[in-house]
Amino acid sequence: MNRPVTRRVFLMTLAATGAALATSAQAQTLVDEKDAQAAALGYVADAKRVDVKKYPKFAASQNCTNCALYQGKATDKAGGCPLFAGKQVAGAGWCSAWAKKG
């Protein structure tokens, strides 16, 4: 039994689809470590270069691919992150906003 699509459902679907298309259509570049937002979060493209004196809670097993914010697949070299809108982070990267996935 098909339900009629309500205006509200239609508009929510339209907004979600538009956002997804806009994100995928953008030529996303990698976040520059010198970018103000990246620097504020201590972002590095290679987690092996994390300043452990500045971030003592960092663990060697942490990187963007196993962060809850990472929007790519675990095998992707780069993926989206809501902290860096319109840009991608390196899968091997890290920042101080890292949160365990799952």
N, C-alpha and C positions, 0 to 999 in steps of 0.2 A: 504494500500500500504506500503510495508516494504522498508525501506531505507537500503542500504548497510552500514555496520558498518565501519566507517573510522578508520584508524590506530590511529589517535589522540583520538577519542572517546574510542576505545578499551583500549588504554594505560591509559587513565584517569580512566576508570572503573576498570581496573586491579589494579591500585594504590590505589584507594579508598577501594576496596574490601580487598586488602592485609592489609591495615592499620586497617580496621575494624576487620579482623580476628586476626591480631597480638594483638590488644587491648583486644579482648575478650578471646583469648587463654592464655594470661598472668595470672598467679596466682597473682592477684593484692592484695597487702597488704594495710592496712590503713596508711596514712601519720602519721609519728611520730611528735608530737608537737616540739620535740627537733631538728628535721631535720633543716639544715641551711636555706633552702628556706621557710619552714613553720615558723620558728622563725622570719625571716625577714618580713614576711607578718602578723605576729601576729596570726597565725592559732591556734585555740583551737577546740578540738573535741566536746565541748559542749558550745554553744553560751552564756549560762548563766554565763560562767567564763571569759567573755571578760573584759579586763582592761579598764573600761570606762574613767579613767583619761588619759590613753594613747591614746584611740580612742573615743573622745567625740562625734563624729558623728554617733557612733553605736546606732542602735535602737533595742529594745528587739524583734521586729518582724523579724529581719534579721537572716537568717541562710543559710547554703549551699543549702538546697532544694529549696529556692526561689531566688537563685542567677542565673544570666544569664549564668554563666560559668559552672554550675552544669550539668553533663551529665546523671544523673540518673533520675528516676521518683520521683515525690514529695513524694511518699510513701516509697521509698527505704531507708534503714538504712544507706547505703553508695553508692557512685557513683563516677565516674571519674570526673576529673577537669584538664583542659589543663595546669594549673599552676604546677601541680604535676604529670608529665608524668609517666605512669606505676603504679601509686598508686591511691588509692581511698581516698576520704574525707568523714567524717561522715556527714550524712544528717543534723544532729543537730549542726554541726560545723559552724565556721565562720572564715573569714580572712579579712584583710583590703582591699582586692581587690573586695569585695562584690559589685555587681552591680544588680540593680533591673531587674528581669526577665520580659520580655514582653515589 
